[in-house]
Amino acid sequence: MSQLRSFAFVIPAVLLFVIFVAYPILWVLQNSFYTETRDGSVVLAGMANYTEILKNPTFWIVVRNMALWGLITIPVQMIIGGMLAYFIERHTDRFKSFFRTAFFLPVVTSVSVVSIVWVQLYAPYYGIAQEYLKLVGISLSYSPIGDSKSVIYALIIVNIWQWTGFSMLMYIAGLANMPSEVFDAARVDGAKGWRLAYDVIVPMVSPSTKSLLMLGIIGTLQTFPIVHLMTSGGPNRASEVFGTFIFKQSFILGDTGSGAALSVIVLIIALALTLLQIIYLGKENINKAGVKPKEKQA
């Protein structure tokens, strides 16, 4: 009877998972093998949708953009966020709450508001960014988000500005768990500056770093609102990401088969990256814990 009661508590969670996770994934997977003809009928296409996506030049532009997005935003946000957290927690006494709120405010600001503000900042001739460039003798007659060579980097800057506060908050939580005796002992041993940060602080906040790494990769693959609102993937698809590419294939072009196939490809990439993280971070945890293979413990 007790087991039946236990299953009764689990059933709601299982139903939610089936309805909102399992069923949509299976539905998208099924649709990825079908295509719609000109007369509106749906026919089996097999792997044709996947082949079409992989042959599409835009797909490889998206892969490049996603790689740049992750490789730049994740480490930059962690480094700046960690430095802000250390400065606020160790070098401010009276205004900690103010600095925490000020740097975290962009995280809770509406993406629509962020997009409008940064479009104006990047505006040619009168944008604030252009005014600062004039101070160093640079005058641009175009917006960085209007040039295919600079647009992805301009969007990356916006993303870093908006989400660095989240990294800061994670590192503040990590620093809060560090006993003050650790800093005192490190200073007695002569550790200070970069040596203190590298040998003491970085290892102690490694759980926050691992969490930010996993969340950063997931967030990179889910990138959509800021790109859609600021550039819609342009100009000339130079800022296209997985989210905007799927949206255009499925809802603008009406090619739901290709959109579903692209969604499955993104899911496979996400699963592969997650598996690599689990394997790598798991091994790292074992090594740091000092657990040795059984054959070496004899």
C-alpha distance (Angstrom), angle and dihedral (degrees) to the residues before:
residue distance angle dihedral
M1 . . .
S2 3.79 . .
Q3 3.82 90.0 .
L4 3.81 90.6 53.7
R5 3.79 89.5 52.1
S6 3.79 89.8 50.4
F7 3.82 91.2 52.2
A8 3.80 89.5 49.2
F9 3.80 89.9 61.2
V10 3.82 91.2 48.9
I11 3.82 96.8 48.4
P12 3.86 96.5 77.8
A13 3.81 91.9 52.9
V14 3.82 91.1 46.6
L15 3.80 91.5 49.9
L16 3.79 91.7 50.0
F17 3.80 90.6 49.6
V18 3.81 93.0 48.6
I19 3.81 94.8 46.1
F20 3.79 100.6 41.0
V21 3.83 103.4 27.5
A22 3.80 115.7 17.4
Y23 3.82 98.7 39.3
P24 3.85 95.7 47.1
I25 3.81 90.9 48.8
L26 3.81 92.3 50.1
W27 3.82 91.0 44.6
V28 3.82 92.2 52.6
L29 3.81 90.9 44.6
Q30 3.81 90.6 53.1
N31 3.81 93.4 46.9
S32 3.80 91.0 51.0
F33 3.82 88.7 70.6
Y34 3.81 94.6 52.2
T35 3.79 134.4 68.9
E36 3.78 135.1 -166.5
T37 3.80 119.1 -121.3
R38 3.80 126.4 -145.7
D39 3.79 92.6 -95.8
G40 3.81 90.4 56.8
S41 3.80 97.8 -105.9
V42 3.80 120.5 132.8
V43 3.80 116.9 -130.1
L44 3.78 134.6 -179.3
A45 3.81 110.3 -94.7
G46 3.79 100.9 175.0
M47 3.81 111.3 -161.1
A48 3.81 93.4 -17.9
N49 3.82 93.1 105.2
Y50 3.80 91.6 53.0
T51 3.80 91.7 47.1
E52 3.80 90.6 49.6
I53 3.80 92.2 51.0
L54 3.81 93.7 48.3
K55 3.82 90.8 49.2
N56 3.80 92.1 49.0
P57 3.86 109.5 102.6
T58 3.80 89.7 -147.4
F59 3.80 90.0 64.3
W60 3.79 91.7 62.1
I61 3.81 90.9 46.0
V62 3.81 86.7 54.9
V63 3.82 91.7 49.2
R64 3.80 90.1 51.5
N65 3.80 92.1 47.9
M66 3.80 92.0 48.5
A67 3.81 91.2 49.4
L68 3.81 91.5 50.5
W69 3.80 90.7 45.0
G70 3.79 93.9 53.5
L71 3.80 97.8 38.6
I72 3.81 92.7 51.2
T73 3.80 106.5 32.6
I74 3.81 99.9 43.4
P75 3.85 99.4 53.7
V76 3.83 94.3 35.6
Q77 3.80 92.4 51.3
M78 3.80 91.6 47.2
I79 3.82 93.8 47.9
I80 3.81 96.1 45.9
G81 3.81 92.0 39.6
G82 3.80 91.3 50.7
M83 3.81 92.6 48.7
L84 3.81 91.5 49.0
A85 3.79 91.5 48.1
Y86 3.82 92.3 50.5
F87 3.80 92.5 46.8
I88 3.80 93.4 48.7
E89 3.79 96.4 44.3
R90 3.80 99.6 40.2
H91 3.80 105.5 28.4
T92 3.80 105.9 35.0
D93 3.78 125.8 68.3
R94 3.79 110.5 166.4
F95 3.82 104.0 29.8
K96 3.80 104.1 43.7
S97 3.80 94.0 119.1
F98 3.81 91.3 48.6
F99 3.81 94.4 51.7
R100 3.81 92.6 43.9
T101 3.80 91.3 51.9
A102 3.80 94.6 43.0
F103 3.81 95.0 52.6
F104 3.80 94.2 39.5
L105 3.81 94.6 48.7
P106 3.85 95.3 87.3
V107 3.82 89.8 57.7
V108 3.81 92.5 61.6
T109 3.81 94.7 38.0
S110 3.80 115.9 108.7
V111 3.79 113.6 -97.0
S112 3.80 89.1 -132.2
V113 3.80 90.6 57.9
V114 3.80 91.9 46.2
S115 3.81 90.4 50.8
I116 3.81 94.0 50.1
V117 3.81 92.8 47.4
W118 3.80 95.0 48.7
V119 3.80 93.8 44.8
Q120 3.81 86.5 57.6
L121 3.80 91.4 44.8
Y122 3.80 90.1 53.6
A123 3.82 93.8 44.2
P124 3.82 113.6 125.4
Y125 3.82 121.2 -112.1
Y126 3.83 96.6 3.6
G127 3.83 104.2 35.1
I128 3.81 117.8 114.9
A129 3.81 91.2 -124.8
Q130 3.79 89.3 56.4
E131 3.81 90.9 50.4
Y132 3.80 91.3 55.7
L133 3.80 91.1 47.4
K134 3.80 89.7 54.2
L135 3.81 88.7 60.3
V136 3.82 89.0 66.0
G137 3.79 93.8 42.0
I138 3.80 98.8 -97.2
S139 3.80 118.5 129.9
L140 3.79 118.4 -178.8
S141 3.78 124.2 -167.9
Y142 3.80 94.1 -163.6
S143 3.77 138.5 53.9
P144 3.84 117.7 -104.9
I145 3.82 88.6 -127.9
G146 3.79 89.6 54.6
D147 3.80 95.5 59.3
S148 3.81 119.5 78.9
K149 3.81 92.5 -143.4
S150 3.79 97.2 53.1
V151 3.80 104.6 27.7
I152 3.81 98.2 90.6
Y153 3.81 91.6 49.6
A154 3.81 91.2 47.5
L155 3.81 89.7 53.6
I156 3.81 91.0 46.5
I157 3.82 89.2 56.2
V158 3.81 89.9 53.2
N159 3.80 91.3 49.6
I160 3.82 91.9 49.0
W161 3.81 90.7 49.5
Q162 3.79 92.3 50.5
W163 3.81 100.1 44.5
T164 3.81 105.6 32.8
G165 3.80 88.3 88.9
F166 3.79 89.6 63.0
S167 3.80 90.7 55.2
M168 3.79 88.6 48.1
L169 3.81 90.9 53.6
M170 3.81 92.1 49.6
Y171 3.80 91.3 51.2
I172 3.80 91.4 46.1
A173 3.80 87.3 57.1
G174 3.81 89.5 48.9
L175 3.80 93.1 49.3
A176 3.80 90.6 47.9
N177 3.81 88.9 61.4
M178 3.81 92.1 53.7
P179 3.81 112.2 98.4
S180 3.79 114.5 -126.4
E181 3.81 88.7 -128.0
V182 3.80 89.0 71.6
F183 3.81 91.7 60.1
D184 3.79 91.9 44.2
A185 3.82 92.2 51.3
A186 3.82 91.7 46.7
R187 3.79 92.1 51.6
V188 3.81 91.1 48.1
D189 3.80 87.9 54.5
G190 3.78 89.6 52.6
A191 3.81 99.1 -104.0
K192 3.79 113.6 147.6
G193 3.79 141.3 142.1
W194 3.79 115.1 5.2
R195 3.82 91.7 -6.5
L196 3.81 90.5 58.3
A197 3.80 91.1 47.3
Y198 3.81 95.5 46.7
D199 3.82 99.9 40.8
V200 3.81 101.2 34.6
I201 3.78 115.5 15.3
V202 3.82 100.8 40.1
P203 3.84 94.9 52.1
M204 3.80 92.0 44.4
V205 3.82 94.3 53.0
S206 3.81 94.3 43.0
P207 3.86 92.4 115.0
S208 3.81 88.8 60.2
T209 3.81 90.3 47.1
K210 3.81 92.2 51.9
S211 3.80 91.8 48.3
L212 3.80 91.5 49.4
L213 3.80 90.6 48.8
M214 3.80 92.7 54.1
L215 3.81 93.6 42.6
G216 3.81 90.4 46.2
I217 3.79 93.8 54.9
I218 3.80 91.6 47.1
G219 3.80 90.7 46.8
T220 3.80 91.3 49.9
L221 3.81 92.0 55.3
Q222 3.82 90.1 46.6
T223 3.82 94.7 51.0
F224 3.80 109.5 135.2
P225 3.84 120.9 113.3
I226 3.80 100.5 63.4
V227 3.82 93.1 45.6
H228 3.79 94.3 43.2
L229 3.80 93.2 49.9
M230 3.81 98.4 42.4
T231 3.81 104.5 36.9
S232 3.83 108.8 -6.7
G233 3.79 86.8 -135.8
G234 3.80 95.5 -53.7
P235 2.90 164.7 158.7
N236 3.79 94.2 71.3
R237 3.83 88.9 -25.5
A238 3.80 90.2 -67.5
S239 3.83 91.9 136.4
E240 3.79 97.3 39.5
V241 3.81 115.3 141.4
F242 3.79 131.6 -177.6
G243 3.79 93.1 -92.6
T244 3.81 96.2 51.9
F245 3.81 92.1 40.8
I246 3.82 92.1 53.4
F247 3.80 90.7 45.4
K248 3.80 93.2 52.5
Q249 3.80 94.9 44.2
S250 3.81 93.8 48.5
F251 3.80 106.2 34.0
I252 3.81 107.7 19.1
L253 3.80 101.0 37.0
G254 3.81 92.1 28.7
D255 3.81 92.2 -134.1
T256 3.80 97.2 137.9
G257 3.79 92.5 166.5
S258 3.80 93.4 59.6
G259 3.79 90.8 41.6
A260 3.80 90.3 53.0
A261 3.81 91.7 46.9
L262 3.80 90.3 51.0
S263 3.81 89.9 49.6
V264 3.80 90.1 53.2
I265 3.81 90.5 49.7
V266 3.81 90.1 52.3
L267 3.81 89.7 48.7
I268 3.81 90.9 52.2
I269 3.82 90.9 49.2
A270 3.81 90.4 49.3
L271 3.82 92.3 49.2
A272 3.81 91.8 48.1
L273 3.81 93.1 49.7
T274 3.80 91.2 45.7
L275 3.81 91.0 51.1
L276 3.80 91.0 50.5
Q277 3.78 90.6 50.2
I278 3.79 92.4 49.7
I279 3.80 92.1 49.2
Y280 3.81 94.7 44.8
L281 3.78 98.1 41.6
G282 3.79 90.8 43.1
K283 3.78 92.7 54.9
E284 3.78 90.6 45.4
N285 3.79 91.1 53.3
I286 3.81 91.4 50.0
N287 3.80 92.7 49.9
K288 3.80 93.0 47.8
A289 3.78 90.9 48.5
G290 3.77 89.0 58.1
V291 3.80 96.3 -121.0
K292 3.78 110.7 153.6
P293 3.81 129.0 -161.9
K294 3.78 112.8 -88.2
E295 3.79 94.0 -115.7
K296 3.82 89.8 59.9
Q297 3.78 96.3 48.2
A298 3.76 95.1 69.8
